[in-house]
Amino acid sequence: MITTSYVAQAKGRTPLVCLTAYTTPMAKLLDAHCDVVLVGDSVGMVLHGLPSTLGVTLDMMILHGRAVRRGVERALVVVDMPFGSYEESPEQAFRNAARLMAETGCAAVKLEGGEPMAGTIRFLAARGVPVMAHVGLTPQSVNTFGGYAVQGRGEDGERVARDAAAVAEAGAFAVVLEKVPESLARRVTSEIAVPTIGIGASQACDGQILVVDDMLGAFTDFRPKFVHRYAELSAEAEKAVAAYAADVRARRFPTADHVFGDTPGAVARGRGA
Ligand code: KIV
């Protein structure tokens, strides 16, 4: 089983492989290949059709966290703390992180935010809650940023660098760095003591993470620059569904292969009872 200490010590070694998952079957598929499986709050947009991650609740994260944990034997399972579940106070964060860990069996939580969250991360880490931090573009702050633009260009790079330094110093065991320029990712990676895990942050990071549905091509209408599509699942699924619909309408499905006889073994041309 991969631990948070293993991840923390992987800095500068073979890049850490991380993907999101939200269901047991996908978690089973990822387990042999990934160091970290993140139950991201992206689940709200990916599986529930929400317009942003802001509507994701703690109960949703617990439900999907449990499902993923059931499918994983080897990888480190990290569950996102949703918007509103940790920002109020370190005590609120601890209460909800403890629920996430106790009710899902995950080994760590992830929360968004830099310097302002450092005190909370320190509080959690000192009380048995390993924290993966997330700086740069933090999607829960979409209304503050006014969108999902690249963060940390030019002078703004100082802010992101300070954020990463603050959360690492507070005890985060790894830091997700989202949508920042390559030069800044390189700087932050060299300046902080724990691994950086990039998403839209170049090869300069100590590891990479993507939303699994994005890299599998599960959407036709979402093609961000930082994602390489390793498959075209939506096109394949569309073809399969169209073929099924045509077969049903033309009475080509089901065939004798899919039909049961009156007694076990009595299937005339089928494959079994
Ligand atoms: O919610 C999410 O999926 C994430 C990442 C992809 C980093 O936070």
Residues whose N, C-alpha, C, O or C-beta is under 5 A from the ligand:
A	BS01	KIV	T20 G40 D41 S42 V176 L210 V211
